[in-house]
Amino acid sequence: MDKFIFLKNSKLKREYENLFQSLKNVKNALKENKPEKVPEFLNQFMFFLVDYFNKEENLMKEFKYPDLEFHKRDHQLINKKLEYFFVKSDIQRLDLSCELIELLENLLIDHVNTFDKTFNLYLNIKIDSLTEFLSKEAFFDTLQDFINKAKEKLIEDIALIVLEIEDYSLLSLTLGAEITDLLLKDFSLFLREYFHKPNIIFGKYKENQILIILLNYNFLEIIEFLEDLVDKVKNFKFKTSNQTIHLNISIGVALYPHDGDEAFKLLKSAEIALQIAKREGRNKWVFFDSKFLKELEKLNRIKTLLERAIRERLVIPYIQPIFDTHNLTIIGGEVLIRILDEKKNIISAGTFIKHAYELGYIEDLEALLTEEINKDEILKLFKNKYIFINKSVNSYNKAFFVSEELKLWKEIAKTHEIFSIFEITESSIINFLDVFQIISSETKTERIGIAIDDFGSGYASFTSLLKVDPKFLKIDGNLIRQINKSKKCYNIVKGIVSIAKDLGIKTIAEFVENREIAEALKNLNVDLFQSFYFCKPLSVEEFKNLIS
């Protein structure tokens, strides 16, 4: 037995142990001169050998091991050798010697080692070592097999699910690769324990993606599974030495044959559905719809447009003037982003800004826009005027970066005699309120400040305003549009303006679409207008001509 190296990942550990223990019992009976025990132990050995060979063959069939026939022939050869040994040996006269048993033992050790090493090597290709789910290749072979059986009417329904763990890169960055691997391993075990059924098959796909096949689930059962899956994941906890991690997921679902009649087509549909689910928010699931293809094509076009704009620095500023409501003098303007396409056509933000956020390009675009704004020919246009600059804040790192930018703009404002205002959405202020409370200390000077955008959209309270100390409130456009149609909207705007004046905060109304709205806002003492009704966004040259 010393020559036998038992591999820890073996699927047949118990069978190995039984087989070689029975041989050891035969050898001990021979050494102790107890011939009456030898037939009993030999019968045990033969029973365990048959059991081992059967389990080995079943395992090879289960995992579609390509050398099954070779090992079957090896089993037959070993059985013939055993027959030869036992026919020649007279057990009662102890002609069955310890040497013969050792020869038999060595024969089996060679076989077991050969099978165990080659089979485990094969499993390393078929089974993902971290999750112990099927590897990507094995999963798609399995999925295609099921599809082939469905075509023969042997299986009724197949659903393919792509599950993605959100913020995985951030987890890996903050926890480290080793802890993140443990998290994924623990999560995979969690899924196997809760959804351990023969008609549910798991596979590992990309770094943060898991594949699931549901067999013979009708549509309502799939819905129930998805709801159960999301609920279970919400309850999943992974504890490190100093924190407890909760996961968020997104799920895309595709159904055979409606969304694809081959494995690769079904996967493509499920991946498209996943992208839509990610855009809808955390812990959402979406079934594939053919209309998504057009949406995906549009997204890919915009992605190409944004990547070229960033790579070739095709970002240009436009400026929308901001007017005093009482005398319509221009007090400054908001700098808006535009990009150029391959034909140098100007593309407005409405075409791409939402996708820039989704695709993670907004920070690069803002950085390029800031470079353009910082040019002297633009800054001098705002001498003794307000320049409003949009800043996206979707993380604590970005919030702290904005704090550093404010310090920089404090010097720029002083040097160029301008008033610099960072425009930040109400939701961002609330999400990172503690950081903006610190930032507010940077905005005590006259020439630097914060404007809260979309105020009244449902996130903030005036209590939070006192903590942030903004210089401007941009009232939510939906309220402005409805001010003459909805008494509720009118009263909300009236309340915002009244409290803002008491706090010394100026109010700005966007989306003033006609004279009637403008008059209503003027009567409510809104301080400033910014809208297409008064002036559309202008190129730098057009803005220069307007103010001169």
Order of alpha helices (4+ residues) and beta strands (2+ residues): alpha-alpha-alpha-alpha-alpha-beta-alpha-alpha-beta-beta-alpha-beta-beta-beta-alpha-beta-alpha-beta-beta-beta-alpha-alpha-alpha-beta-alpha-beta-alpha-alpha-beta-alpha-beta-alpha-alpha-beta-alpha-beta-beta-alpha
